[in-house]
Structure formats: structure tokens, C-alpha cells
Amino acid sequence: MASPDKRGGYDGKTWTEPLSHGREFTKEEIWENFTCFIKQVAPVAEENNVRIGIRPGDPPVTVLAGVPRCIFGNFAGYKRALEIASSPNVGICLCCGTWLEGGKALTEKGPEETVLYFGARKIWKIHFRNVSAPLPHFVETFMDDGYYDMYKIMKALHDVNFDGIAILDHSPAMAGGNSETRSHPLCPEPSVALCWT
């Protein structure tokens, strides 16, 4: 983020600052785009019994390369997006690490407050990760080595009777450790730490 030479890559393309899509966009444009998209997609998801779990933008900064990150970078954005979707099939894939990168200054509420508010009816999957500090500088850490008490999140999940999937996310590798991706037979997604069924 601090590099004058920062580059981003997605879908085989590379972009450089200051703009990723050739111009600056307004928050209103982003919200209009989301509304148009979700109003078309949500009924199809409902008809086909598919759940859409929306993950927070990483890193959760307010603007990235000219594009406002107003929808999935903070609590108010998630709340508004789910109200617009107004669908039992549109919910959240909450990445705790991304949320912790933002800290309350950017995300507005801590991860356990977010879990308690949206509950198991809207949170279907948790990416369980800790970081050393909120932005502007952080390092992904082991669960017990970051700045946040991850027990608070797990307790909140228990308190709302969460029955989705919790995934150990971006856990640091250790010298001499096994770097192969492992999965649990009930939840075949890579790097599953916990799976409640």
C-alpha cells in the first residue's frame, strides 16, 4: 500500500496506480451497479437453492485504485447491501483477518459485534485469521499471535448458534512444515479448520 510502485493483478491483467479502470468511480455508481447485479442474481439463487456469501474487500480501504470500497469494507455497507438484496439466499462470508486489517476505524464494528448482529441467519462461512495490527501495516499471524483475541469471535459464533463453516485462513507456514493443502471429508474446501454439520 505504501509503495509508489504498487501493482495489482486480477484475471491475468496487471494494473498500476492511480486507477485500475481508467477513471475514478463514485460511491453512487458502485451502489447502483451492486443493486442492478444483486436484483438479477438473487432470484436465480433462490430458485436454485444457492447461497451467495459475500466476502469483505481485502484490504478494507475506503478507495482502491479509484474504486470506492463502500459496500463490503465496513459494517454499514454490509447492512445496506443485505437490505438491498432482501433475499434469504444472500449473506456473508466473513473474513476475520480482513475485518481485523481494517480495525474499527475502517470496519466500524469488531468481528464479534458483526457476528452477533448478523447471526447465523446471514453468516454462512468464516475465514478465521488473525493479523499483527490494523492498517496501514500488518502481517498475517498464527491465531494466538495477532492483536485480536480470537476467542471472542468463536464465542460469538457459539452464541448465535452458528452452523456454517469456519476455515483456517492464511495460516503462516513453518520452516520444515507441510505446505500441502489439506481438507476435511465433510467440508472439501482447502484448509478447513472447523466444520460444523
N, C-alpha and C positions, 0 to 999 in steps of 0.2 A: 504493500500500500504506500510506503514512503518512497519507493524507488522512482526516480524521474524516468526510468526506462521500463515501467511496468507494462506487461503484456498479458493478454488473456487468450485462452484458446477454447473453442467450442465447435463441435461438429466439423472438425477438420479445418477450421478457419482460425486465423490469429487476428486479434485487434490490439491496437495500442491507444493509449490516452491521447487526447482527452475524450474522444467519442467512439463508441463501439458501433453505432448505427448511423453515422453520418450527420447527426444533429442532436440537439437536446430535446427531450420529451417533457411534457408537463404531467403532473400527478393526475390531472383530469383525463388525459389521453390514456394513461395506464389503467385507470379505473374503468373507463369506457371499454377498453379492449378486454379487460377481465370480464366485465359484465356481459358483453356480447358472447365471449367464449363460453363462460360457465352456463349461461342460459341455454345454449345449444347442447352442451355436453352433459349436464346433469340429468335431463330426462332420459337420455340414452343409457346413462349409468344405472338409473333406476329401473328401466325396462329390462336390463340385462343383469341385474343384481351385482353390479360392480361398485366397489367403494373407491373414491378418489381421496387420497390422503395427501394434502398439500404440505410440502416441506418448506421451512423458512429459507429465505435467500441467504447465501453464505458468501462473504461475510455480511452481517446485517447492517450495512451502512445505509445512510439515507439516499444517496445517489451514487451510482457506479457507472462511469463512462458515459454520462449524460442521460442515464435512465433512472428515474426515481424508483426507489425500492420501497414504496409506500404500502404495498399490500401484505407481503409475507415477511416483513422485517420487524414487526412490532405487534403488540397485543391489540391495539385499536384496529390495525389493518386486518388482522385475522378475524376479529369480531365482525367488522363490516363485510369482509369477503364472505363469511359463512352466512350472514344475514342476506346478502345479495343472492347467493346460491340457493338458499332456502330449500335445501334438499337433505333428506336423511342419508344420502349416499355421498355427500361431500363433507370431508372432515380434515383432520390434521395428522401429519406425520411429524411429530415434534422432535427436532434435533436439539437435544440439550446443549451440546457443545456449541452450536451456532448461537443459541439463545444466550449462553454464558459469554460468548465472544462479544456480544452486544452489551451485556450488562443492563442494569435497569435504566441507565441513561439513554440507551437506544431502544430496548425492547419494551420498556415501561413497566413490566412486571417480571418477577423472578420465575424460573421454570416451575417451581411447586405451586405458585399462585396461579399460573397459567393452567396447570393440570387441574387444580381444584375448581377453577372457573368453567373450563370446557368439559371436564369429566370424561368418563369412559364412553359417553354417547357421541362424542366428537373427536376424541383422540384414539386412533386405532393402532398407532405404531410409535415407539420411542427409540430414537437413536441416543444411546446412553454414552456420553463422553464428557470429560472434564478438560478444562484449559487452565493455564497458569494465571491469566489475568484477562480482563476485558480489553477490547481495542483501545489504543492503536497497536499494541504489541502483545502477542500471546503465543504460547506453544501448547500443542495438544499433549496431555499428560495421562498418566495412569489415573484410575478412578480416585484413589486416595491421595493423590499428589497435587491436585489442582487447587484453585482458590475456593471452590464451592463444596459444600457438604452434600454429597450425592445421596446420602441417606434421606434428606428432606424430600427429594424428588421421588424416591422409591416409596417413602411413607405416604406421600400424596397419592401416588398411583394405587396403593393399597386402600387408602381412604375412599377413593371414588370407585372401588371395585373394578379396576382396570383389568380387562381380559384380552388385551391385544398382544402385540409382540414387542419385546424390548431387545434391542440389538446392541451389543458392544461395538462401539463405533470408533474407528481410527485409533485403536489402542496401539501405543508405541511398541515397536519391536525391540527385543533384547538381543544383544550380541550372542550368537550361538543358538538362538531360539528358532523355533519352527515358524517360518513366514508363510506357510501354505494356508489357504483359506479353508476353514472347516465349517461344517453345517450340522444342524440337529435334524434328525429324521422327521420330526413333526413340523419343523419350520425350515425348509430347504434354503432359505436366503443365507448368503455368506455371513460369517462372523456372528452367528446368533449366540447371545449370552444367556438369555432367559426366554422361555416361550411358555406362556400360559394358555392352556386349551380347555 
